[in-house]
Every structure is written in C-alpha cells, then in structure tokens.
Amino acid sequence: MHSKKPTPKYSPEVRERAVRLVQEHCGDYPSLWAVIESMAPKIGRVPQTLHEWMRKHEIDTGLRDGVTRDERERIKALEREVKELRKANEILKLASAFFARAELDRRLKS
C-alpha cells in the first residue's frame, strides 16, 4: 500500500511572492502555463505546485469561482464544533438515561 507523500507547507509569504512573480512576468510569455513552467524552477517548486498557488490566489481574490481559504478555514472550524457538540449530546443522553434509571430504581424501592 502506497502512502501519500506529505506535502511540505510553505509560508503565505513564499506563496504570495511566487504568485506575484508569475503575475509580473505574464506579459513575457505566450501563456500562463509557460510563465509557470519558467518560474517554478527559479523558486524551487514544481510547476504543478505553482499552478495550484495561482489557482487558489484567483479563487481568494474573486477572479475564479471556488471556496476561498477563509471559507475553508471557517468550514473546518464549524466541522470541529459540530463534532464536539455531537459528543456533548451523546454524553448528555447517556447521563439523562443514567439518572432516569436511578430515579426509576429509587421509586421502585420505596
């Protein structure tokens, strides 16, 4: 079984600089991909990584449809909250059942 190779995390500053570099050189090449292929080795990245950064930048700035970085973070936070609330509800259900059973037992004994 092949495990997915962990992808290194790059700081937002590195990504922003790389995107800016591509944007600054767009007029020098016939296509966006040509710029990306040229710039990627210069910044020590593969073209696919740089292309993904460009795509995310376009989404985050409203140039392309998609879920922005802020929206993704909010969704993750909401998913964590839902998970915690479900756990709390399960604990409350168990506690409620326990105390209901204890009350029933107390009434039956009296």
C-alpha positions as CSV (number, residue, x, y, z in Angstrom):
1,M,0.0,0.0,0.0
2,H,1.4,3.4,-1.0
3,S,1.2,6.2,1.5
4,K,0.7,9.7,0.2
5,K,3.9,11.6,0.4
6,P,3.5,14.5,2.8
7,T,3.4,17.8,1.1
8,P,5.6,20.5,2.7
9,K,3.9,23.6,3.9
10,Y,5.1,26.9,2.6
11,S,4.5,30.2,4.3
12,P,1.9,32.5,2.9
13,E,4.7,35.0,2.2
14,V,6.5,32.5,-0.1
15,R,3.3,31.7,-1.9
16,E,2.4,35.4,-2.3
17,R,5.9,36.2,-3.6
18,A,5.7,33.3,-6.1
19,V,2.2,34.4,-7.3
20,R,3.4,38.0,-7.7
21,L,6.5,36.8,-9.7
22,V,4.2,34.9,-12.1
23,Q,1.9,37.9,-12.4
24,E,4.8,40.3,-13.1
25,H,6.1,38.1,-16.0
26,C,2.8,37.2,-17.6
27,G,3.4,39.6,-20.5
28,D,6.8,38.0,-21.3
29,Y,5.3,34.6,-22.2
30,P,2.6,33.3,-24.6
31,S,0.5,31.6,-21.8
32,L,0.1,31.4,-18.0
33,W,1.4,27.8,-18.1
34,A,4.5,29.0,-19.9
35,V,5.2,31.6,-17.2
36,I,4.6,28.9,-14.5
37,E,7.0,26.4,-16.2
38,S,9.7,29.1,-16.5
39,M,9.3,30.5,-12.9
40,A,8.8,27.3,-11.0
41,P,12.4,26.0,-11.1
42,K,13.7,29.5,-10.3
43,I,11.8,29.4,-7.0
44,G,12.5,25.8,-6.3
45,R,9.0,24.4,-6.9
46,V,7.4,22.1,-9.5
47,P,5.1,23.8,-12.0
48,Q,2.1,21.9,-10.6
49,T,2.6,23.5,-7.2
50,L,2.9,27.0,-8.6
51,H,-0.1,26.4,-10.8
52,E,-2.1,25.4,-7.7
53,W,-1.0,28.5,-5.9
54,M,-2.1,30.6,-8.8
55,R,-5.5,28.9,-8.9
56,K,-6.0,29.4,-5.1
57,H,-5.0,33.1,-5.5
58,E,-7.5,33.6,-8.2
59,I,-10.2,32.0,-6.0
60,D,-9.2,34.0,-3.0
61,T,-9.3,37.3,-5.0
62,G,-12.6,36.5,-6.7
63,L,-11.2,36.0,-10.2
64,R,-12.3,32.4,-10.2
65,D,-15.2,30.5,-8.6
66,G,-14.4,28.3,-5.7
67,V,-14.1,28.1,-1.9
68,T,-11.7,30.7,-0.5
69,R,-9.0,30.0,2.1
70,D,-11.1,31.9,4.7
71,E,-14.2,29.9,3.8
72,R,-12.2,26.6,4.0
73,E,-11.0,27.6,7.5
74,R,-14.5,28.5,8.6
75,I,-15.9,25.2,7.3
76,K,-13.2,23.3,9.2
77,A,-13.9,25.2,12.4
78,L,-17.6,24.5,12.0
79,E,-17.0,20.8,11.4
80,R,-14.9,20.7,14.6
81,E,-17.7,22.4,16.5
82,V,-20.3,20.0,15.2
83,K,-18.1,17.1,16.2
84,E,-17.7,18.5,19.7
85,L,-21.5,19.2,20.0
86,R,-22.3,15.6,18.9
87,K,-20.0,14.3,21.6
88,A,-21.6,16.5,24.2
89,N,-25.1,15.5,23.1
90,E,-24.1,11.8,23.4
91,I,-22.8,12.4,26.9
92,L,-25.9,14.2,27.9
93,K,-28.1,11.4,26.5
94,L,-26.1,8.8,28.5
95,A,-26.3,10.9,31.7
96,S,-30.0,11.5,31.2
97,A,-30.6,7.8,30.8
98,F,-28.5,7.0,33.8
99,F,-30.3,9.5,36.0
100,A,-33.7,8.4,34.7
101,R,-32.8,4.8,35.5
102,A,-31.6,5.8,39.0
103,E,-34.9,7.7,39.6
104,L,-36.9,4.7,38.5
105,D,-35.0,2.4,40.7
106,R,-35.4,4.8,43.7
107,R,-39.2,4.9,43.1
108,L,-39.5,1.1,42.8
109,K,-37.6,0.6,46.1
110,S,-39.8,3.0,48.0
